[in-house]
Amino acid sequence: MDLVQIAPGVRRPAERLPEWLRKSRVDFPAMHELKVELRKRRLHTVCESARCPNIHECFSRKAATFMILGDICTRRCGFCAVPQGAPGSLDPQEPEHVAEMAAEMGLRYVVITSVNRDDLPDGGSAHFAATVRAVREALPEAQVEVLTPDFCGDFDAVARVLDAGPHVFNHNMETVGRLYRRVRPQADYRQSLDVLAFAKQRRPETLTKSGLMVGLGETPAEVLELLADLRSAATDVATIGQYLQPRAHRLPVEEFVRPEQFEAYREAGEAMGFRAVFSGPLVRSSYMAEQVEHGAR
């Protein structure tokens, strides 16, 4: 399928964001309360560590994506704000604390992600699985979504997480294949597709999902190629959002993609057979995850 760029983006971005990327930031008391409770349990969220632009909105309505296995990542992805370096030991109480916090928040939909832990023999998959089981035991009526690393292509590790019983398995492609060396230097495009394909083969009833960023220098044709590859891997749901440079020393934004282009990507993805495509400038992989999951069922 061919897709022309229907609306030129904003290149050589100015200091100010385009109006479609601006959000009002109100310091709600609920935000502070949620942060206090998270710190009490030594818990981290990707909302904070990755500097998500939607954090004020999500925290104010008591929604968050738990980030486990610590808050130091062993990889050096060019787009990510999560601290990089040598991580410490795992917190054996983390699964229980995540479950307690999710129950206290009254969550009906729990999203769990993690840093990469390439230093661990199993990539942290046993700890990941223990967290899923703890949450399912504490909140048997809740839906659980996992957003996992690639576990260096170790299918046993992927299976370990899947067998804990998440309702949605998410692994982000992040960008098009041509840009992997620059954006995800320690990852492999085909390996990530294989992880998603394996997840669907292992648990056909589990919804599979993947996300990507635009504005890093990709072309519309390359985005379509990535979407087609995801469908070939039987991925059910795709999310597409604008890359925003989280720190000064991370990759620069090459283009602010206009809302009309995101809509064109959504229409193209749906025509390919995805159950749902959530595409927009401020879309993030875990943003409004419950609504995305509901729309895909």
SENU-756972 format. One record per residue (C-alpha): residue in three letters; y negated, x negated, z; residue number from 1. Coordinates in steps of 0.05 Angstrom, whole numbers, plus 5000, padded with zeros to 4 digits. Each point is the difference from the previous one (the first is absolute). Example, Ala and Ser with C-alpha at 12.3 -4.5 7.8 and 13.67 -1.06 7.14 Angstrom:
<pts>
<pt><code>ALA</code><y>5090</y><x>4754</x><z>5156</z><pos>1</pos></pt>
<pt><code>SER</code><y>4931</y><x>4973</x><z>4987</z><pos>2</pos></pt>
</pts>
This chain:
<pts>
<pt><code>MET</code><y>5000</y><x>5000</x><z>5000</z><pos>1</pos></pt>
<pt><code>ASP</code><y>4932</y><x>4973</x><z>4981</z><pos>2</pos></pt>
<pt><code>LEU</code><y>4940</y><x>5009</x><z>5045</z><pos>3</pos></pt>
<pt><code>VAL</code><y>4930</y><x>4979</x><z>4981</z><pos>4</pos></pt>
<pt><code>GLN</code><y>4951</y><x>4984</x><z>5055</z><pos>5</pos></pt>
<pt><code>ILE</code><y>4963</y><x>5066</x><z>5001</z><pos>6</pos></pt>
<pt><code>ALA</code><y>4944</y><x>4977</x><z>5045</z><pos>7</pos></pt>
<pt><code>PRO</code><y>4976</y><x>4928</x><z>5004</z><pos>8</pos></pt>
<pt><code>GLY</code><y>5001</y><x>4974</x><z>5070</z><pos>9</pos></pt>
<pt><code>VAL</code><y>4945</y><x>4961</x><z>5035</z><pos>10</pos></pt>
<pt><code>ARG</code><y>5011</y><x>4926</x><z>4987</z><pos>11</pos></pt>
<pt><code>ARG</code><y>4968</y><x>4941</x><z>5036</z><pos>12</pos></pt>
<pt><code>PRO</code><y>4992</y><x>5046</x><z>5060</z><pos>13</pos></pt>
<pt><code>ALA</code><y>4933</y><x>5001</x><z>5035</z><pos>14</pos></pt>
<pt><code>GLU</code><y>4995</y><x>4991</x><z>5075</z><pos>15</pos></pt>
<pt><code>ARG</code><y>4997</y><x>5075</x><z>5011</z><pos>16</pos></pt>
<pt><code>LEU</code><y>5061</y><x>5043</x><z>4987</z><pos>17</pos></pt>
<pt><code>PRO</code><y>4998</y><x>5054</x><z>4946</z><pos>18</pos></pt>
<pt><code>GLU</code><y>4985</y><x>5068</x><z>5029</z><pos>19</pos></pt>
<pt><code>TRP</code><y>5072</y><x>5024</x><z>4991</z><pos>20</pos></pt>
<pt><code>LEU</code><y>5024</y><x>4946</x><z>5048</z><pos>21</pos></pt>
<pt><code>ARG</code><y>4951</y><x>5013</x><z>5056</z><pos>22</pos></pt>
<pt><code>LYS</code><y>5023</y><x>5036</x><z>5062</z><pos>23</pos></pt>
<pt><code>SER</code><y>4961</y><x>5021</x><z>5061</z><pos>24</pos></pt>
<pt><code>ARG</code><y>5022</y><x>4961</x><z>5061</z><pos>25</pos></pt>
<pt><code>VAL</code><y>4993</y><x>5037</x><z>5065</z><pos>26</pos></pt>
<pt><code>ASP</code><y>5023</y><x>4970</x><z>5065</z><pos>27</pos></pt>
<pt><code>PHE</code><y>5040</y><x>5058</x><z>5029</z><pos>28</pos></pt>
<pt><code>PRO</code><y>5021</y><x>4996</x><z>5073</z><pos>29</pos></pt>
<pt><code>ALA</code><y>5071</y><x>5016</x><z>4977</z><pos>30</pos></pt>
<pt><code>MET</code><y>5000</y><x>4934</x><z>4962</z><pos>31</pos></pt>
<pt><code>HIS</code><y>4986</y><x>4960</x><z>5063</z><pos>32</pos></pt>
<pt><code>GLU</code><y>5051</y><x>5038</x><z>5040</z><pos>33</pos></pt>
<pt><code>LEU</code><y>5054</y><x>4987</x><z>4949</z><pos>34</pos></pt>
<pt><code>LYS</code><y>4985</y><x>4926</x><z>4998</z><pos>35</pos></pt>
<pt><code>VAL</code><y>5003</y><x>4996</x><z>5075</z><pos>36</pos></pt>
<pt><code>GLU</code><y>5069</y><x>5032</x><z>5002</z><pos>37</pos></pt>
<pt><code>LEU</code><y>5026</y><x>4955</x><z>4944</z><pos>38</pos></pt>
<pt><code>ARG</code><y>4977</y><x>4938</x><z>5036</z><pos>39</pos></pt>
<pt><code>LYS</code><y>5032</y><x>5023</x><z>5065</z><pos>40</pos></pt>
<pt><code>ARG</code><y>5067</y><x>4998</x><z>4964</z><pos>41</pos></pt>
<pt><code>ARG</code><y>4985</y><x>4935</x><z>4962</z><pos>42</pos></pt>
<pt><code>LEU</code><y>5005</y><x>5038</x><z>4935</z><pos>43</pos></pt>
<pt><code>HIS</code><y>4967</y><x>4984</x><z>4933</z><pos>44</pos></pt>
<pt><code>THR</code><y>4981</y><x>5044</x><z>4942</z><pos>45</pos></pt>
<pt><code>VAL</code><y>4993</y><x>4980</x><z>4927</z><pos>46</pos></pt>
<pt><code>CYS</code><y>4937</y><x>5044</x><z>5000</z><pos>47</pos></pt>
<pt><code>GLU</code><y>4965</y><x>4947</x><z>5043</z><pos>48</pos></pt>
<pt><code>SER</code><y>5035</y><x>4937</x><z>4976</z><pos>49</pos></pt>
<pt><code>ALA</code><y>4991</y><x>5015</x><z>4926</z><pos>50</pos></pt>
<pt><code>ARG</code><y>4929</y><x>5027</x><z>5011</z><pos>51</pos></pt>
<pt><code>CYS</code><y>5015</y><x>5066</x><z>4967</z><pos>52</pos></pt>
<pt><code>PRO</code><y>4938</y><x>5038</x><z>4977</z><pos>53</pos></pt>
<pt><code>ASN</code><y>5030</y><x>5065</x><z>5025</z><pos>54</pos></pt>
<pt><code>ILE</code><y>5009</y><x>4977</x><z>5072</z><pos>55</pos></pt>
<pt><code>HIS</code><y>4943</y><x>5040</x><z>5029</z><pos>56</pos></pt>
<pt><code>GLU</code><y>5025</y><x>5065</x><z>4969</z><pos>57</pos></pt>
<pt><code>CYS</code><y>5073</y><x>4988</x><z>5019</z><pos>58</pos></pt>
<pt><code>PHE</code><y>4987</y><x>4976</x><z>5071</z><pos>59</pos></pt>
<pt><code>SER</code><y>4953</y><x>5057</x><z>5014</z><pos>60</pos></pt>
<pt><code>ARG</code><y>5056</y><x>5049</x><z>4985</z><pos>61</pos></pt>
<pt><code>LYS</code><y>5050</y><x>4958</x><z>5039</z><pos>62</pos></pt>
<pt><code>ALA</code><y>5039</y><x>4975</x><z>4941</z><pos>63</pos></pt>
<pt><code>ALA</code><y>5021</y><x>4927</x><z>4992</z><pos>64</pos></pt>
<pt><code>THR</code><y>5051</y><x>4957</x><z>4965</z><pos>65</pos></pt>
<pt><code>PHE</code><y>5038</y><x>4956</x><z>5049</z><pos>66</pos></pt>
<pt><code>MET</code><y>5008</y><x>4927</x><z>4981</z><pos>67</pos></pt>
<pt><code>ILE</code><y>5060</y><x>4967</x><z>5033</z><pos>68</pos></pt>
<pt><code>LEU</code><y>5030</y><x>4930</x><z>5004</z><pos>69</pos></pt>
<pt><code>GLY</code><y>4935</y><x>4974</x><z>5028</z><pos>70</pos></pt>
<pt><code>ASP</code><y>4933</y><x>4991</x><z>4966</z><pos>71</pos></pt>
<pt><code>ILE</code><y>5008</y><x>4933</x><z>4966</z><pos>72</pos></pt>
<pt><code>CYS</code><y>5029</y><x>4998</x><z>4929</z><pos>73</pos></pt>
<pt><code>THR</code><y>5040</y><x>4942</x><z>4972</z><pos>74</pos></pt>
<pt><code>ARG</code><y>4974</y><x>5011</x><z>4929</z><pos>75</pos></pt>
<pt><code>ARG</code><y>4934</y><x>4984</x><z>4967</z><pos>76</pos></pt>
<pt><code>CYS</code><y>4986</y><x>5059</x><z>4956</z><pos>77</pos></pt>
<pt><code>GLY</code><y>4931</y><x>4994</x><z>4968</z><pos>78</pos></pt>
<pt><code>PHE</code><y>4979</y><x>5072</x><z>5013</z><pos>79</pos></pt>
<pt><code>CYS</code><y>5020</y><x>5011</x><z>5072</z><pos>80</pos></pt>
<pt><code>ALA</code><y>4957</y><x>4996</x><z>5063</z><pos>81</pos></pt>
<pt><code>VAL</code><y>5060</y><x>4996</x><z>5048</z><pos>82</pos></pt>
<pt><code>PRO</code><y>4998</y><x>4932</x><z>5037</z><pos>83</pos></pt>
<pt><code>GLN</code><y>5045</y><x>4948</x><z>4969</z><pos>84</pos></pt>
<pt><code>GLY</code><y>5037</y><x>4943</x><z>5034</z><pos>85</pos></pt>
<pt><code>ALA</code><y>5058</y><x>4986</x><z>5047</z><pos>86</pos></pt>
<pt><code>PRO</code><y>5019</y><x>5064</x><z>5038</z><pos>87</pos></pt>
<pt><code>GLY</code><y>5024</y><x>5003</x><z>5072</z><pos>88</pos></pt>
<pt><code>SER</code><y>5065</y><x>5029</x><z>5026</z><pos>89</pos></pt>
<pt><code>LEU</code><y>5016</y><x>5074</x><z>4993</z><pos>90</pos></pt>
<pt><code>ASP</code><y>4982</y><x>5049</x><z>5055</z><pos>91</pos></pt>
<pt><code>PRO</code><y>5066</y><x>5032</x><z>5020</z><pos>92</pos></pt>
<pt><code>GLN</code><y>4962</y><x>5060</x><z>5028</z><pos>93</pos></pt>
<pt><code>GLU</code><y>4962</y><x>5013</x><z>4936</z><pos>94</pos></pt>
<pt><code>PRO</code><y>5048</y><x>5053</x><z>4972</z><pos>95</pos></pt>
<pt><code>GLU</code><y>4997</y><x>5039</x><z>5066</z><pos>96</pos></pt>
<pt><code>HIS</code><y>4924</y><x>4993</x><z>5003</z><pos>97</pos></pt>
<pt><code>VAL</code><y>4991</y><x>5025</x><z>4929</z><pos>98</pos></pt>
<pt><code>ALA</code><y>5043</y><x>5061</x><z>5016</z><pos>99</pos></pt>
<pt><code>GLU</code><y>4962</y><x>5014</x><z>5064</z><pos>100</pos></pt>
<pt><code>MET</code><y>4933</y><x>4995</x><z>4965</z><pos>101</pos></pt>
<pt><code>ALA</code><y>5022</y><x>5044</x><z>4942</z><pos>102</pos></pt>
<pt><code>ALA</code><y>5024</y><x>5052</x><z>5050</z><pos>103</pos></pt>
<pt><code>GLU</code><y>4936</y><x>4996</x><z>5040</z><pos>104</pos></pt>
<pt><code>MET</code><y>4959</y><x>5010</x><z>4937</z><pos>105</pos></pt>
<pt><code>GLY</code><y>5043</y><x>5060</x><z>4982</z><pos>106</pos></pt>
<pt><code>LEU</code><y>5014</y><x>4974</x><z>4931</z><pos>107</pos></pt>
<pt><code>ARG</code><y>5041</y><x>5042</x><z>4952</z><pos>108</pos></pt>
<pt><code>TYR</code><y>5000</y><x>4945</x><z>4948</z><pos>109</pos></pt>
<pt><code>VAL</code><y>5008</y><x>4927</x><z>5022</z><pos>110</pos></pt>
<pt><code>VAL</code><y>4986</y><x>4941</x><z>4954</z><pos>111</pos></pt>
<pt><code>ILE</code><y>5027</y><x>4932</x><z>5019</z><pos>112</pos></pt>
<pt><code>THR</code><y>4984</y><x>4936</x><z>4963</z><pos>113</pos></pt>
<pt><code>SER</code><y>5003</y><x>4926</x><z>5017</z><pos>114</pos></pt>
<pt><code>VAL</code><y>4977</y><x>4930</x><z>4985</z><pos>115</pos></pt>
<pt><code>ASN</code><y>5047</y><x>4955</x><z>4960</z><pos>116</pos></pt>
<pt><code>ARG</code><y>5045</y><x>4960</x><z>5046</z><pos>117</pos></pt>
<pt><code>ASP</code><y>5032</y><x>4950</x><z>4953</z><pos>118</pos></pt>
<pt><code>ASP</code><y>5012</y><x>4956</x><z>5061</z><pos>119</pos></pt>
<pt><code>LEU</code><y>5054</y><x>5047</x><z>5026</z><pos>120</pos></pt>
<pt><code>PRO</code><y>5072</y><x>4998</x><z>4973</z><pos>121</pos></pt>
<pt><code>ASP</code><y>4999</y><x>5075</x><z>4987</z><pos>122</pos></pt>
<pt><code>GLY</code><y>4926</y><x>5005</x><z>4984</z><pos>123</pos></pt>
<pt><code>GLY</code><y>4992</y><x>5044</x><z>5061</z><pos>124</pos></pt>
<pt><code>SER</code><y>5042</y><x>5056</x><z>4971</z><pos>125</pos></pt>
<pt><code>ALA</code><y>5040</y><x>5012</x><z>5064</z><pos>126</pos></pt>
<pt><code>HIS</code><y>4936</y><x>5007</x><z>5040</z><pos>127</pos></pt>
<pt><code>PHE</code><y>4972</y><x>5046</x><z>4945</z><pos>128</pos></pt>
<pt><code>ALA</code><y>5063</y><x>5043</x><z>5003</z><pos>129</pos></pt>
<pt><code>ALA</code><y>4997</y><x>5003</x><z>5076</z><pos>130</pos></pt>
<pt><code>THR</code><y>4929</y><x>5026</x><z>4995</z><pos>131</pos></pt>
<pt><code>VAL</code><y>5020</y><x>5055</x><z>4952</z><pos>132</pos></pt>
<pt><code>ARG</code><y>5057</y><x>5022</x><z>5045</z><pos>133</pos></pt>
<pt><code>ALA</code><y>4956</y><x>5000</x><z>5061</z><pos>134</pos></pt>
<pt><code>VAL</code><y>4948</y><x>5044</x><z>4966</z><pos>135</pos></pt>
<pt><code>ARG</code><y>5053</y><x>5048</x><z>4973</z><pos>136</pos></pt>
<pt><code>GLU</code><y>5029</y><x>5006</x><z>5070</z><pos>137</pos></pt>
<pt><code>ALA</code><y>4933</y><x>5013</x><z>5032</z><pos>138</pos></pt>
<pt><code>LEU</code><y>4976</y><x>5047</x><z>4945</z><pos>139</pos></pt>
<pt><code>PRO</code><y>5061</y><x>5032</x><z>4969</z><pos>140</pos></pt>
<pt><code>GLU</code><y>4958</y><x>5051</x><z>4961</z><pos>141</pos></pt>
<pt><code>ALA</code><y>4953</y><x>4948</x><z>4971</z><pos>142</pos></pt>
<pt><code>GLN</code><y>5005</y><x>4968</x><z>4931</z><pos>143</pos></pt>
<pt><code>VAL</code><y>5002</y><x>4924</x><z>4998</z><pos>144</pos></pt>
<pt><code>GLU</code><y>4974</y><x>4958</x><z>4943</z><pos>145</pos></pt>
<pt><code>VAL</code><y>5011</y><x>4925</x><z>4996</z><pos>146</pos></pt>
<pt><code>LEU</code><y>4958</y><x>4952</x><z>4960</z><pos>147</pos></pt>
<pt><code>THR</code><y>5042</y><x>4937</x><z>4997</z><pos>148</pos></pt>
<pt><code>PRO</code><y>4995</y><x>4928</x><z>4975</z><pos>149</pos></pt>
<pt><code>ASP</code><y>5048</y><x>4977</x><z>4946</z><pos>150</pos></pt>
<pt><code>PHE</code><y>5042</y><x>4963</x><z>5051</z><pos>151</pos></pt>
<pt><code>CYS</code><y>5004</y><x>4943</x><z>4949</z><pos>152</pos></pt>
<pt><code>GLY</code><y>5046</y><x>5044</x><z>4958</z><pos>153</pos></pt>
<pt><code>ASP</code><y>5053</y><x>5005</x><z>5055</z><pos>154</pos></pt>
<pt><code>PHE</code><y>5033</y><x>5068</x><z>4987</z><pos>155</pos></pt>
<pt><code>ASP</code><y>5037</y><x>4997</x><z>5066</z><pos>156</pos></pt>
<pt><code>ALA</code><y>4933</y><x>4999</x><z>5035</z><pos>157</pos></pt>
<pt><code>VAL</code><y>4975</y><x>5058</x><z>4957</z><pos>158</pos></pt>
<pt><code>ALA</code><y>5064</y><x>5039</x><z>5015</z><pos>159</pos></pt>
<pt><code>ARG</code><y>4991</y><x>4988</x><z>5074</z><pos>160</pos></pt>
<pt><code>VAL</code><y>4933</y><x>5035</x><z>4999</z><pos>161</pos></pt>
<pt><code>LEU</code><y>5024</y><x>5056</x><z>4955</z><pos>162</pos></pt>
<pt><code>ASP</code><y>5061</y><x>5014</x><z>5044</z><pos>163</pos></pt>
<pt><code>ALA</code><y>4954</y><x>5012</x><z>5059</z><pos>164</pos></pt>
<pt><code>GLY</code><y>4982</y><x>5065</x><z>4965</z><pos>165</pos></pt>
<pt><code>PRO</code><y>4927</y><x>4999</x><z>4975</z><pos>166</pos></pt>
<pt><code>HIS</code><y>4981</y><x>5061</x><z>4959</z><pos>167</pos></pt>
<pt><code>VAL</code><y>4956</y><x>4959</x><z>4952</z><pos>168</pos></pt>
<pt><code>PHE</code><y>5011</y><x>4928</x><z>4978</z><pos>169</pos></pt>
<pt><code>ASN</code><y>4937</y><x>4966</x><z>4975</z><pos>170</pos></pt>
<pt><code>HIS</code><y>4994</y><x>4930</x><z>4971</z><pos>171</pos></pt>
<pt><code>ASN</code><y>4935</y><x>4982</x><z>4966</z><pos>172</pos></pt>
<pt><code>MET</code><y>4997</y><x>4965</x><z>4933</z><pos>173</pos></pt>
<pt><code>GLU</code><y>4926</y><x>4987</x><z>5013</z><pos>174</pos></pt>
<pt><code>THR</code><y>4981</y><x>4976</x><z>4930</z><pos>175</pos></pt>
<pt><code>VAL</code><y>5024</y><x>4991</x><z>4928</z><pos>176</pos></pt>
<pt><code>GLY</code><y>5050</y><x>4946</x><z>4983</z><pos>177</pos></pt>
<pt><code>ARG</code><y>4950</y><x>4953</x><z>4965</z><pos>178</pos></pt>
<pt><code>LEU</code><y>4959</y><x>4994</x><z>5064</z><pos>179</pos></pt>
<pt><code>TYR</code><y>5057</y><x>4987</x><z>5049</z><pos>180</pos></pt>
<pt><code>ARG</code><y>4991</y><x>4924</x><z>5003</z><pos>181</pos></pt>
<pt><code>ARG</code><y>4927</y><x>5009</x><z>5021</z><pos>182</pos></pt>
<pt><code>VAL</code><y>5006</y><x>5063</x><z>5043</z><pos>183</pos></pt>
<pt><code>ARG</code><y>5070</y><x>4994</x><z>5030</z><pos>184</pos></pt>
<pt><code>PRO</code><y>5020</y><x>4926</x><z>4992</z><pos>185</pos></pt>
<pt><code>GLN</code><y>5060</y><x>5005</x><z>5046</z><pos>186</pos></pt>
<pt><code>ALA</code><y>5027</y><x>5065</x><z>4969</z><pos>187</pos></pt>
<pt><code>ASP</code><y>5035</y><x>5017</x><z>4936</z><pos>188</pos></pt>
<pt><code>TYR</code><y>4985</y><x>5060</x><z>4955</z><pos>189</pos></pt>
<pt><code>ARG</code><y>5072</y><x>5012</x><z>4979</z><pos>190</pos></pt>
<pt><code>GLN</code><y>5026</y><x>4990</x><z>5071</z><pos>191</pos></pt>
<pt><code>SER</code><y>4954</y><x>5054</x><z>5027</z><pos>192</pos></pt>
<pt><code>LEU</code><y>5024</y><x>5048</x><z>4946</z><pos>193</pos></pt>
<pt><code>ASP</code><y>5072</y><x>4983</x><z>5018</z><pos>194</pos></pt>
<pt><code>VAL</code><y>4986</y><x>5016</x><z>5073</z><pos>195</pos></pt>
<pt><code>LEU</code><y>4974</y><x>5069</x><z>4981</z><pos>196</pos></pt>
<pt><code>ALA</code><y>5059</y><x>5013</x><z>4953</z><pos>197</pos></pt>
<pt><code>PHE</code><y>5050</y><x>4978</x><z>5054</z><pos>198</pos></pt>
<pt><code>ALA</code><y>4967</y><x>5047</x><z>5051</z><pos>199</pos></pt>
<pt><code>LYS</code><y>5009</y><x>5060</x><z>4954</z><pos>200</pos></pt>
<pt><code>GLN</code><y>5072</y><x>4980</x><z>4984</z><pos>201</pos></pt>
<pt><code>ARG</code><y>5017</y><x>4990</x><z>5073</z><pos>202</pos></pt>
<pt><code>ARG</code><y>4967</y><x>5064</x><z>5024</z><pos>203</pos></pt>
<pt><code>PRO</code><y>4989</y><x>5048</x><z>4942</z><pos>204</pos></pt>
<pt><code>GLU</code><y>4974</y><x>5054</x><z>5047</z><pos>205</pos></pt>
<pt><code>THR</code><y>4944</y><x>4954</x><z>5026</z><pos>206</pos></pt>
<pt><code>LEU</code><y>4933</y><x>5006</x><z>4965</z><pos>207</pos></pt>
<pt><code>THR</code><y>4980</y><x>4933</x><z>4971</z><pos>208</pos></pt>
<pt><code>LYS</code><y>4927</y><x>4980</x><z>4992</z><pos>209</pos></pt>
<pt><code>SER</code><y>4957</y><x>4941</x><z>4977</z><pos>210</pos></pt>
<pt><code>GLY</code><y>4926</y><x>4984</x><z>4997</z><pos>211</pos></pt>
<pt><code>LEU</code><y>4955</y><x>4957</x><z>4958</z><pos>212</pos></pt>
<pt><code>MET</code><y>4928</y><x>4977</x><z>5000</z><pos>213</pos></pt>
<pt><code>VAL</code><y>4953</y><x>4999</x><z>4940</z><pos>214</pos></pt>
<pt><code>GLY</code><y>4937</y><x>4960</x><z>4990</z><pos>215</pos></pt>
<pt><code>LEU</code><y>5033</y><x>4932</x><z>5002</z><pos>216</pos></pt>
<pt><code>GLY</code><y>4995</y><x>4986</x><z>4926</z><pos>217</pos></pt>
<pt><code>GLU</code><y>5057</y><x>5042</x><z>4973</z><pos>218</pos></pt>
<pt><code>THR</code><y>4995</y><x>5042</x><z>4937</z><pos>219</pos></pt>
<pt><code>PRO</code><y>5016</y><x>5075</x><z>4994</z><pos>220</pos></pt>
<pt><code>ALA</code><y>5060</y><x>4982</x><z>4956</z><pos>221</pos></pt>
<pt><code>GLU</code><y>5027</y><x>4955</x><z>5055</z><pos>222</pos></pt>
<pt><code>VAL</code><y>4992</y><x>5056</x><z>5052</z><pos>223</pos></pt>
<pt><code>LEU</code><y>5040</y><x>5046</x><z>4955</z><pos>224</pos></pt>
<pt><code>GLU</code><y>5053</y><x>4947</x><z>4991</z><pos>225</pos></pt>
<pt><code>LEU</code><y>5006</y><x>4993</x><z>5076</z><pos>226</pos></pt>
<pt><code>LEU</code><y>5006</y><x>5075</x><z>5008</z><pos>227</pos></pt>
<pt><code>ALA</code><y>5054</y><x>5002</x><z>4947</z><pos>228</pos></pt>
<pt><code>ASP</code><y>5038</y><x>4944</x><z>5036</z><pos>229</pos></pt>
<pt><code>LEU</code><y>4996</y><x>5040</x><z>5065</z><pos>230</pos></pt>
<pt><code>ARG</code><y>5029</y><x>5061</x><z>4966</z><pos>231</pos></pt>
<pt><code>SER</code><y>5056</y><x>4956</x><z>4971</z><pos>232</pos></pt>
<pt><code>ALA</code><y>5015</y><x>4981</x><z>5072</z><pos>233</pos></pt>
<pt><code>ALA</code><y>5004</y><x>5075</x><z>5017</z><pos>234</pos></pt>
<pt><code>THR</code><y>4938</y><x>4997</x><z>5044</z><pos>235</pos></pt>
<pt><code>ASP</code><y>4978</y><x>5070</x><z>5020</z><pos>236</pos></pt>
<pt><code>VAL</code><y>4927</y><x>4991</x><z>5021</z><pos>237</pos></pt>
<pt><code>ALA</code><y>4944</y><x>4953</x><z>4979</z><pos>238</pos></pt>
<pt><code>THR</code><y>4933</y><x>4987</x><z>5034</z><pos>239</pos></pt>
<pt><code>ILE</code><y>4942</y><x>4966</x><z>4964</z><pos>240</pos></pt>
<pt><code>GLY</code><y>4936</y><x>4977</x><z>5034</z><pos>241</pos></pt>
<pt><code>GLN</code><y>4941</y><x>4954</x><z>4990</z><pos>242</pos></pt>
<pt><code>TYR</code><y>5005</y><x>4928</x><z>5025</z><pos>243</pos></pt>
<pt><code>LEU</code><y>4944</y><x>4983</x><z>5048</z><pos>244</pos></pt>
<pt><code>GLN</code><y>4990</y><x>4927</x><z>5021</z><pos>245</pos></pt>
<pt><code>PRO</code><y>5015</y><x>5002</x><z>5075</z><pos>246</pos></pt>
<pt><code>ARG</code><y>4973</y><x>4930</x><z>5017</z><pos>247</pos></pt>
<pt><code>ALA</code><y>4956</y><x>4949</x><z>4967</z><pos>248</pos></pt>
<pt><code>HIS</code><y>5057</y><x>4952</x><z>4986</z><pos>249</pos></pt>
<pt><code>ARG</code><y>5046</y><x>5052</x><z>4968</z><pos>250</pos></pt>
<pt><code>LEU</code><y>5003</y><x>5017</x><z>4926</z><pos>251</pos></pt>
<pt><code>PRO</code><y>4936</y><x>5029</x><z>4971</z><pos>252</pos></pt>
<pt><code>VAL</code><y>4996</y><x>5069</x><z>4969</z><pos>253</pos></pt>
<pt><code>GLU</code><y>5000</y><x>4994</x><z>4925</z><pos>254</pos></pt>
<pt><code>GLU</code><y>4983</y><x>5073</x><z>4986</z><pos>255</pos></pt>
<pt><code>PHE</code><y>4983</y><x>5064</x><z>5037</z><pos>256</pos></pt>
<pt><code>VAL</code><y>5043</y><x>5050</x><z>4963</z><pos>257</pos></pt>
<pt><code>ARG</code><y>4967</y><x>5068</x><z>4990</z><pos>258</pos></pt>
<pt><code>PRO</code><y>5031</y><x>5064</x><z>5027</z><pos>259</pos></pt>
<pt><code>GLU</code><y>5012</y><x>5026</x><z>4929</z><pos>260</pos></pt>
<pt><code>GLN</code><y>5047</y><x>4941</x><z>4987</z><pos>261</pos></pt>
<pt><code>PHE</code><y>5039</y><x>5015</x><z>5064</z><pos>262</pos></pt>
<pt><code>GLU</code><y>5008</y><x>5071</x><z>4976</z><pos>263</pos></pt>
<pt><code>ALA</code><y>5026</y><x>4974</x><z>4933</z><pos>264</pos></pt>
<pt><code>TYR</code><y>5051</y><x>4957</x><z>5037</z><pos>265</pos></pt>
<pt><code>ARG</code><y>5022</y><x>5060</x><z>5041</z><pos>266</pos></pt>
<pt><code>GLU</code><y>5011</y><x>5042</x><z>4938</z><pos>267</pos></pt>
<pt><code>ALA</code><y>5037</y><x>4944</x><z>4964</z><pos>268</pos></pt>
<pt><code>GLY</code><y>5045</y><x>4989</x><z>5061</z><pos>269</pos></pt>
<pt><code>GLU</code><y>5017</y><x>5073</x><z>5007</z><pos>270</pos></pt>
<pt><code>ALA</code><y>5017</y><x>5003</x><z>4926</z><pos>271</pos></pt>
<pt><code>MET</code><y>5050</y><x>4943</x><z>5012</z><pos>272</pos></pt>
<pt><code>GLY</code><y>5037</y><x>5043</x><z>5051</z><pos>273</pos></pt>
<pt><code>PHE</code><y>4976</y><x>4977</x><z>5068</z><pos>274</pos></pt>
<pt><code>ARG</code><y>5007</y><x>5055</x><z>5052</z><pos>275</pos></pt>
<pt><code>ALA</code><y>4929</y><x>4984</x><z>5022</z><pos>276</pos></pt>
<pt><code>VAL</code><y>4945</y><x>4951</x><z>4982</z><pos>277</pos></pt>
<pt><code>PHE</code><y>4944</y><x>4991</x><z>5051</z><pos>278</pos></pt>
<pt><code>SER</code><y>4944</y><x>4964</x><z>4963</z><pos>279</pos></pt>
<pt><code>GLY</code><y>4928</y><x>4989</x><z>5021</z><pos>280</pos></pt>
<pt><code>PRO</code><y>4950</y><x>4947</x><z>5020</z><pos>281</pos></pt>
<pt><code>LEU</code><y>5014</y><x>5004</x><z>5074</z><pos>282</pos></pt>
<pt><code>VAL</code><y>5074</y><x>5016</x><z>4996</z><pos>283</pos></pt>
<pt><code>ARG</code><y>5043</y><x>4953</x><z>5042</z><pos>284</pos></pt>
<pt><code>SER</code><y>5075</y><x>4997</x><z>5005</z><pos>285</pos></pt>
<pt><code>SER</code><y>5002</y><x>5034</x><z>5068</z><pos>286</pos></pt>
<pt><code>TYR</code><y>4937</y><x>5043</x><z>4993</z><pos>287</pos></pt>
<pt><code>MET</code><y>5015</y><x>5074</x><z>5008</z><pos>288</pos></pt>
<pt><code>ALA</code><y>5074</y><x>4981</x><z>4995</z><pos>289</pos></pt>
<pt><code>GLU</code><y>5023</y><x>5067</x><z>5028</z><pos>290</pos></pt>
<pt><code>GLN</code><y>4964</y><x>5038</x><z>4945</z><pos>291</pos></pt>
<pt><code>VAL</code><y>5027</y><x>4954</x><z>4946</z><pos>292</pos></pt>
<pt><code>GLU</code><y>5071</y><x>5008</x><z>5026</z><pos>293</pos></pt>
<pt><code>HIS</code><y>4992</y><x>5076</x><z>5004</z><pos>294</pos></pt>
<pt><code>GLY</code><y>4975</y><x>5003</x><z>4928</z><pos>295</pos></pt>
<pt><code>ALA</code><y>5060</y><x>4959</x><z>4976</z><pos>296</pos></pt>
<pt><code>ARG</code><y>5054</y><x>5044</x><z>5031</z><pos>297</pos></pt>
</pts>
